[in-house]
Structure formats: C-alpha cells, structure tokens
C-alpha cells in the first residue's frame, strides 16, 4: 500500500502507542482521584500539556484538551461570540475554512450574528487589505485558518494577528493541519485562540486542544465537572492526552528534518506530474503551502473514478477533504479559488509524509498516467460518438 492521505489522518507513531499503553492497562485511575494511581495520571496529563504548549510557544496553563479539532473550533467560535455579545455580533472568516468553522458560523448566523466570509485569490490566499476593509465597529472575532486542509495554502496569520490585535478584535486560527508541521509562535503571531488535533501529527484520533491566551475570558463549552480548570468538563482521556503529548514531543524533534524531506518529495511529485501528465493544474500557492501537500486538477475526468482505480492499485489518496468526500458537491475550497465544477470534480489531493519514498511517487505517477489515459480515452470516444 502507498499511503498518500496524511491530511486526512496519520499513522500513530510506534513511540506514541508505547507511551499510551500503560495508561490503559496499569495507570488507569481517574486523574481526579486522591490515591497515587490517580495522581500519576494527573501528572502525565500535565506533562502532555507542557509538551503540546511548547509546539506553539504557549504556557501550559493556556492549553485545554478537547475531543479533537472540531470541538476546539466549535468552542472557540461559539464561546467567543457569546462572550462578546454585548460588544458586537459581527464575525469575519474565510470561504475556505474547514466545515468545523463554516458550519459553526452558519449556526451563529441563525442565532443573531452576522458573518463575513472573505474571498481568497487564485492561489487560496486571504488578502490582509480585504480583511481590514471588512472590519466593522461591531466586529468581535476573526477566524482564519493557519493552513488549508485541501490545497495546503499557508495563510498570512502573523499579519492577520497584528491587524486583529491593533483593532482589539479576538483572533482564532484553526491550525489543525499546521500544528507540528510548520513553526508557530502564538506570541509573535498575536494569536488569541488556536485549534489543533493529535491525529494529524502521528498521534491518536479523538483528542485535540484549544489554546486560549492567558487572561482571555471565554466561557466553557462542555458543562459538568471541574476538569481542565473548569473550562472543559468530562473525565480526561488520559491515554489520548498522553499520546498527544508524545506526538507533540516527536513533532518538535523531527519538524525541521521531516519538513525538508516532505518538501523535497512534494516538489518531486509536482514536477513529475507536470512533466508527464497533460491537462493538469496545480491548486494552491506553489511555495506558500504545507510541506506535504500536492493538489491537482486533471481535466476530462471525475476525481472519484480516479480514486477508486488508484485504490485498486493500492494507492490511498483523496479528492477534496475526507470530511466532504462522498459528497457530490464540488469542494467549496476549489470553487473559492475559481475552479468551475468540472475542474473541481477532477481534483485529487496527495498528502505525503516523510516516510514516503520517491519510488512510491514514481509508482503513483505511472498509475495515474495509466488511469487517466484510460478514463480520458473513454470520455473522448464518448464525445466523438456523440
Ligand atoms: N480543521 C481542519 C483544518 C481539519 O483539517 C480538520 C480535520 O480534517 C478539522 C478541523 C477537524 O479535526 P478533527 O478531525 O480532530 O475533529
């Protein structure tokens, strides 16, 4: 199998699994308990919090564990909007956010808030000048993703943070795809809230976090017990949190080297596809993109058919994002960068890890050539018969 779908999820690293195991079998006490097995779990959670915080230059008291990126996004947007209700009800986001942000904005809109969804350019970038122009006296929250999950584009988060801070507006960024992949500094980038998810950096699924800048008063999202400094109730997912901590430690250690390797593989795959496959177009900015992201539109084919045929050859890739696959609607991200629905439907995403090899990529390009020749041959003969 050739796995090229690391933006959907990653393989849990063996060292992460090893770190988690004792918290299922031996140290299973509730971290809220008084006895030593409970406090051992509590200590492990606290160490994981420190590890996760150091990936983004945060303090450990600023990290709140959640059930994943979706919950973190929901929490940030709903709690910030509610907390600022008396100040204003206008939110700014972009047209290319993950559904965890976009659907939450729809919900807020149905509940008395107004939302501006910024356009992006042909490469997927938000223009900070457009953001400035969209700010109103009643704007209370800006949410712009750090890196896009489909086309990998890296948004100008530092510039956006500076604008938001200067205008006294809260700034949230969904960094689920970027956390542990590229350097992030919440102080320097003036980020007030940031969402991340462990399973995108070789950690376990079902655990994530929301960074909330120290002193920022946002309400809790899940009500109940006093866990997570009374801000996120529910018995802690100790093995998951420990796994997130181990994945964060690992990410910090390998980020530079893996980033370099992924960039090299990414550029190799892009160059190979462009040299060997006609009628294709790279989606997303060529340089300002995640190290492992490759997204192409192939003319005259349905991406879904290509994916099925790649799967038969043992290659895992994706069309759009995992969360929207299965839907017949063209991707909202590809529509936002100006692709028509035919171009968007012919798009494929390959997301690499440092474990991939050039031989695997050569095999993928050969498979793609063969599949595209066959599918395009079929659609061309259909056109000439007609
Ligand atoms: N935000 C982005 C940009 C994502 O790519 C994803 C998952 O693909 C999420 C949020 C949701 O994260 P989770 O799967 O942890 O709920």
Boltz pocket constraint, residues with backbone or C-beta under 6 A from the ligand:
constraints:
  - pocket:
      binder: B
      contacts: [[A, 7], [A, 8], [A, 67], [A, 68], [A, 69], [A, 70], [A, 71], [A, 73], [A, 98], [A, 100], [A, 145], [A, 147], [A, 148], [A, 149], [A, 174], [A, 175], [A, 176], [A, 177], [A, 196], [A, 197], [A, 198], [A, 206], [A, 207], [A, 208], [A, 323]]
      max_distance: 6.0
